[in-house]
């Protein structure tokens, strides 16, 4: 998959694999807020809609990372667990520190 210019991505280790998390424009995500490609293949990938804000962003990242960590967990279990974690993190003051919809100056 070719990555459009200006797409922010980060790299994280999940279950002894190096995953790329890409923050994608809405047009590339259709109606999805996030996607975890599993099985991970050669280049494990998670995509997140970059226009999400606040608790929705925290919830979606948590949700997709849970899919990568616990691929056998039911969708209901992932939704319930990610929601609880996102609410706790948000209540504790966790927030995004950069706006993913604007280009940062290098």
C-alpha positions as CSV (number, residue, x, y, z in Angstrom):
1,X,0.0,0.0,0.0
2,X,1.4,3.4,-1.0
3,X,1.3,6.0,1.8
4,X,0.1,9.4,0.8
5,X,2.5,12.3,1.4
6,X,2.3,14.0,4.8
7,X,0.8,10.9,6.6
8,X,2.0,10.8,10.2
9,X,3.1,7.4,11.3
10,X,4.6,6.1,14.5
11,X,6.2,2.7,15.3
12,X,5.4,0.7,18.4
13,X,6.2,-2.8,19.6
14,X,3.2,-5.0,20.2
15,X,3.6,-8.7,21.1
16,X,7.2,-8.8,20.0
17,X,6.3,-7.3,16.6
18,X,7.0,-3.8,15.3
19,X,3.7,-2.2,14.2
20,X,3.3,1.0,12.3
21,X,0.4,3.1,13.3
22,X,-0.6,5.5,10.5
23,X,-2.9,8.4,11.1
24,X,-4.9,8.6,7.8
25,X,-7.1,11.2,6.2
26,X,-10.9,10.6,6.4
27,X,-11.2,9.9,2.7
28,X,-8.8,7.0,3.0
29,X,-10.7,5.5,5.9
30,X,-14.3,5.5,4.4
31,X,-16.5,5.1,7.5
32,X,-13.9,3.3,9.7
33,X,-12.4,5.0,12.7
34,X,-9.6,2.5,12.8
35,X,-8.2,-0.7,11.3
36,X,-5.9,-3.4,12.6
37,X,-4.6,-5.7,9.9
38,X,-4.4,-9.2,11.3
39,X,-2.7,-11.5,10.8
40,X,0.0,-8.9,10.7
41,X,2.1,-10.2,7.8
42,X,5.6,-8.8,7.1
43,X,4.7,-5.2,8.0
44,X,2.2,-5.1,10.8
45,X,-0.1,-2.1,10.4
46,X,-2.8,-0.2,12.3
47,X,-4.6,2.7,10.7
48,X,-6.4,5.5,12.6
49,X,-8.6,8.2,11.3
50,X,-6.6,11.4,12.0
51,X,-9.6,13.7,12.3
52,X,-10.7,12.0,15.5
53,X,-10.3,14.1,18.6
54,X,-10.4,13.7,22.4
55,X,-11.6,10.5,23.9
56,X,-12.6,9.1,20.4
57,X,-8.9,9.2,19.4
58,X,-7.8,7.6,22.6
59,X,-10.6,5.0,22.4
60,X,-9.8,4.1,18.8
61,X,-6.1,3.7,19.3
62,X,-6.7,1.6,22.4
63,X,-9.3,-0.5,20.5
64,X,-7.0,-1.2,17.6
65,X,-3.9,-2.0,19.8
66,X,-6.1,-4.4,21.7
67,X,-6.9,-6.2,18.5
68,X,-3.1,-6.6,17.9
69,X,-2.5,-7.7,21.5
70,X,-5.4,-10.0,21.9
71,X,-6.4,-11.2,18.4
72,X,-8.7,-13.9,19.9
73,X,-10.7,-11.4,22.0
74,X,-14.3,-10.9,20.8
75,X,-15.2,-7.6,19.2
76,X,-17.6,-7.0,22.1
77,X,-14.7,-7.6,24.6
78,X,-12.4,-5.3,22.7
79,X,-15.1,-2.5,22.6
80,X,-15.9,-2.9,26.3
81,X,-12.2,-3.0,27.4
82,X,-11.0,-0.2,25.1
83,X,-13.9,2.0,26.2
84,X,-13.1,1.5,29.9
85,X,-9.4,2.2,29.3
86,X,-10.1,5.3,27.2
87,X,-12.5,6.7,29.9
88,X,-9.9,6.1,32.6
89,X,-7.1,7.7,30.6
90,X,-9.2,10.7,29.6
91,X,-10.4,11.2,33.2
92,X,-6.7,11.1,34.3
93,X,-6.0,14.0,31.8
94,X,-4.5,12.1,28.9
95,X,-4.8,14.2,25.7
96,X,-3.3,14.4,22.2
97,X,-0.4,16.8,22.2
98,X,-0.5,17.7,18.5
99,X,-3.1,18.4,15.9
100,X,-2.9,15.6,13.3
101,X,-4.9,17.6,10.7
102,X,-2.3,20.4,10.3
103,X,1.2,20.1,8.9
104,X,3.9,20.7,11.5
105,X,6.9,22.9,10.6
106,X,10.2,21.0,10.6
